[in-house]
Amino acid sequence: MIRHEPKTVDLKLLSEDVRRFGNEMADAKNLQITNLIPTGLKVNADLEMLKTILRNLLGNAIKFTNTGGKIILSAQATSHETIICVEYNGIGMQKDFANTLFDSNGNRSGLGTSGEEGTGLGLVICKEFVEMHGGKNMGESTPDAGSKFCFSIS
């Protein structure tokens, strides 16, 4: 069983760390990653879980974005939650497929734009970690236009 150990996490610093993790893969596809998360934005979260969520979402963005594409990391705090998003102008997907991505009943992985493979478990793990923080997962996608995946931390 995974322990949930929340503490104060600076989202900008964490997102820069995660971005460095994805730089090699992004550079290989000539992708531009822009971090719009405000400096000083903090959340009460489990650092390792939050890092895993962001790495999975960023990894998927890199995987499903064509060479020369763009990825944007962003976050916004409200009075009761913080919403963190990864948006990219990748290949997108049909709505019926997008609606099943966080479902643990079966493998939902597809090949990336450069033939990258996956297990289909990344978003399932993200869903569990987000729910452990009292948050929810949200996603929208348009075929051939891109996707935006967000999650909230309460």
C-alpha positions in Angstrom: 0.0 0.0 0.0 1.3 3.4 -0.9 1.5 6.0 1.9 0.0 9.4 1.3 2.3 11.9 3.0 1.2 15.5 2.1 3.4 18.5 2.6 3.8 21.9 1.1 5.0 21.6 -2.5 6.0 24.5 -4.7 4.4 23.7 -8.1 6.7 25.8 -10.2 9.8 24.1 -8.8 8.3 20.7 -9.1 7.1 21.3 -12.7 10.5 22.5 -13.7 12.0 19.3 -12.3 9.5 17.2 -14.2 10.1 19.3 -17.3 13.8 18.5 -17.1 12.9 14.8 -16.9 11.1 15.1 -20.3 13.6 17.4 -22.0 15.6 14.6 -23.7 12.4 13.0 -25.1 11.0 16.4 -26.1 14.3 17.5 -27.8 14.3 14.3 -29.9 11.0 15.4 -31.4 11.8 19.1 -31.4 8.9 19.9 -29.0 8.5 23.2 -27.3 7.5 22.8 -23.6 6.3 26.1 -22.0 5.8 26.3 -18.2 3.1 28.8 -17.3 2.8 27.7 -13.7 3.0 30.8 -11.6 6.1 31.2 -9.4 5.3 30.6 -5.7 2.1 28.6 -6.3 2.0 26.0 -3.5 -0.2 23.0 -2.8 -0.5 20.6 0.1 0.3 17.3 -1.6 2.4 14.1 -1.5 5.5 15.1 -3.5 6.2 11.7 -5.0 2.6 11.2 -6.1 2.4 14.7 -7.6 5.7 14.1 -9.4 4.4 10.8 -10.8 1.2 12.4 -12.0 3.0 15.2 -13.8 5.6 12.8 -15.3 2.8 10.6 -16.7 0.9 13.5 -18.2 4.0 15.1 -19.6 5.2 11.8 -20.9 1.9 11.2 -22.7 2.0 14.7 -24.1 5.5 14.1 -25.6 4.4 10.7 -26.8 1.3 11.9 -28.6 2.6 15.2 -30.1 4.1 15.3 -33.6 7.6 16.6 -34.2 7.7 20.4 -33.8 4.7 20.5 -31.6 3.9 22.5 -28.4 3.2 21.5 -24.8 2.0 23.8 -22.1 2.1 23.3 -18.4 -0.3 25.5 -16.4 -2.0 25.8 -13.0 -4.6 27.9 -11.4 -5.6 28.2 -7.8 -9.1 28.9 -6.6 -10.4 29.3 -3.1 -10.9 25.5 -2.6 -8.6 23.8 -5.1 -5.7 24.0 -7.5 -6.1 22.8 -11.1 -3.0 21.7 -12.9 -3.0 21.1 -16.7 -0.9 19.7 -19.4 -2.1 20.8 -22.9 -0.6 19.8 -26.2 -1.3 20.1 -29.9 -0.9 16.4 -30.6 -2.9 13.9 -32.5 -5.9 14.0 -30.2 -8.5 11.3 -29.9 -12.2 10.5 -30.4 -14.5 11.4 -27.5 -15.6 7.8 -26.8 -11.9 6.7 -26.5 -11.0 9.7 -24.3 -13.9 8.9 -21.9 -12.3 5.5 -21.1 -8.7 6.6 -20.5 -8.9 6.7 -16.7 -10.7 3.4 -16.6 -8.8 0.5 -15.1 -10.8 -2.1 -17.1 -8.4 -2.8 -19.9 -5.3 -1.4 -21.7 -6.0 2.0 -23.3 -2.5 2.7 -24.6 -1.8 3.4 -28.2 1.4 4.0 -30.2 2.9 7.5 -30.0 3.6 9.7 -33.0 7.1 8.2 -33.3 6.1 4.6 -32.5 6.5 5.0 -28.7 4.8 2.2 -26.8 3.1 2.4 -23.4 1.4 0.1 -20.9 -1.9 2.0 -20.6 -1.4 2.1 -16.8 -0.1 5.7 -16.4 -3.5 7.4 -16.4 -5.0 4.8 -14.1 -2.2 5.5 -11.6 -2.7 9.2 -12.0 -6.4 8.8 -11.3 -5.7 6.9 -8.1 -3.1 9.4 -6.9 -5.4 12.4 -7.7 -8.3 10.8 -5.8 -6.1 10.2 -2.8 -5.7 14.0 -2.8 -9.4 14.5 -2.9 -9.2 15.7 -6.4 -10.6 14.8 -9.8 -9.2 14.1 -13.3 -10.5 16.0 -16.3 -9.6 15.7 -20.0 -10.7 17.0 -23.4 -9.4 16.0 -26.8 -10.1 16.7 -30.4 -8.9 14.4 -33.1 -5.9 15.8 -35.1 -5.9 19.0 -32.9 -4.7 18.0 -29.5 -5.6 17.2 -25.9 -5.7 18.9 -22.5 -5.5 16.8 -19.3 -6.1 18.5 -15.9 -6.4 17.4 -12.4 -7.3 19.1 -9.2 -5.7 19.0 -5.8 -8.1 20.0 -2.9 
